[in-house]
Amino acid sequence: MDLQFSPEEEAFRAEVRAFLKDNLPPELAAKVKAGQRLTRFDQENWHAILNKKGWLAYHWPQEFGGTGWSPVQKFIFDDECALAGGPRLVPFGLSMLGPVLIKYGNEAQKSHWLPRILNGDDWWCQGYSEPGAGSDLASLKTTAVRNGDHYIVNGQKTWTTQGQHANMMFCLVRTNKEVKSQQGISFVLIDMNQPGVEVRPIRTLDGDKEVNEVFLTDVKVPLENLVGEENKGWTYAKYLLTYERTGIAGVGFSMAGLEKLKVIAQRVQRNGKPLIEDPQFATRMAKVEIELLNMATTNLRVIASVAGGGVPGAESSMLKIKGTVIRQELLSLIRRAMGPYALPFIEEAQFAEYADEPVGPKEAATAAAAYFNYRKLSIFGGSNEIQRNIISKMILGL
């Protein structure tokens, strides 16, 4: 493939930059670049801005509200948004459930749920992991038993990101216990605002409460909220995960992280010289930059290979592994650049409203919190160990 951007693609990049300059709220971009916590309003506001422009569901087909962009245009848009400080879009409805409904949902589900995803009428969360079913997701125990025109769901989900905001959950449930584990799973849509649904926050190391436990006790789910066929949910779950893993790679966010690291390394002094001139630090920076540029090329190849409407296969596992390791290294280098100033943890300093004098460089307030929080990158969405198993089977044939 030709890895040089065409004049038309560069013109598109200029259009995206102009849009971001005029429409991305400066205070929101400042929060993102500083690594500060975003509010629900911040995320909903950016969602609405892009939807108004028609640039929200840029990976959906045009008939459902997509943009019709080429794979390269999508890559450019992601890259420019991240560099400008655009927040990561909440992926659960837009990038996970949406593609599943488009491919496997019936016409009634598409006509009802897809416009609501675009308009922000529903906030979705993901009901996959359980206390005993994380990397071994097929061992899930949450059950759904038919009762007339609905299912009765009982069980527990965990690590439910932003479940505290959600009014809807797409959920994997066991509908048949008499067959092999993968063959008895169904994919259902659950209304969170009903009796029997309890959300309990899990406080993370940085003091945030972005993940939750969800307890489901005799929860009613209408049969029309079954996506696809009963007991075929494992197929839909795997399809969704290829989108999730490709997104977790976060090429654009790593590009933005690299630019931030370079600025810090130019400014921070060590032994009277900029940190970027320290041989050991400069070597690690160069290594991660080379790996990032290589991953960006691989990412372009993957999205080009599915330009006809396909879905990434095991290649998404490659991107997930490399992308998460690169992002963790970038955060590690930023924390290391802060030196002892990264040691104090002031939870209030994670918010834009914090007005006290910072301890050390301004980046120090969030450096350690981001480093520790994002150790999760190589675990969620299927741990990197599991991704290596997928690659060994599907690509290497082992």
Number of C-alpha atoms within 10 A of each C-alpha: 8 6 9 8 13 11 9 10 15 14 12 15 19 14 13 17 18 12 14 19 12 9 13 20 16 15 11 21 19 15 19 19 18 20 19 20 15 15 11 10 9 15 16 15 16 21 23 16 15 19 17 12 10 14 18 21 21 22 20 19 15 12 8 15 18 16 17 16 17 16 21 19 19 16 18 21 21 18 21 20 21 23 21 18 23 24 20 17 15 18 16 20 26 22 19 23 25 25 21 20 21 17 12 17 20 14 10 9 16 18 14 10 17 21 15 14 19 23 14 17 11 18 20 28 26 24 26 24 25 22 12 14 15 20 18 13 18 20 17 23 22 21 22 24 17 15 12 9 10 17 21 17 24 20 18 23 25 24 21 24 21 19 26 20 15 18 16 19 23 22 20 27 26 26 24 18 12 8 11 11 17 18 19 19 31 26 26 24 21 24 18 22 11 11 12 14 19 16 20 15 19 17 12 14 11 17 14 15 16 16 19 21 22 22 18 22 15 17 20 23 21 17 16 14 17 22 21 20 13 17 19 17 25 20 16 22 20 13 19 20 18 21 21 21 25 24 20 22 27 24 27 22 23 27 21 19 19 23 14 17 20 15 11 20 23 13 14 16 15 14 7 7 12 14 20 22 14 14 10 10 15 14 13 13 19 11 11 19 18 11 15 21 14 12 19 22 14 15 24 16 18 19 22 15 15 13 14 10 11 9 18 19 20 19 22 24 28 21 24 27 24 19 27 24 18 24 27 21 17 23 23 18 22 26 25 17 24 21 14 12 20 21 15 13 17 15 14 13 20 23 17 17 9 12 9 8 8 14 17 14 14 14 22 25 28 24 25 23 25 20 21 16 15 16 17 13 20 22 16 16 24 21 18 21 12 16 23 15 14 19 18 13 12 13 12 9 8 9
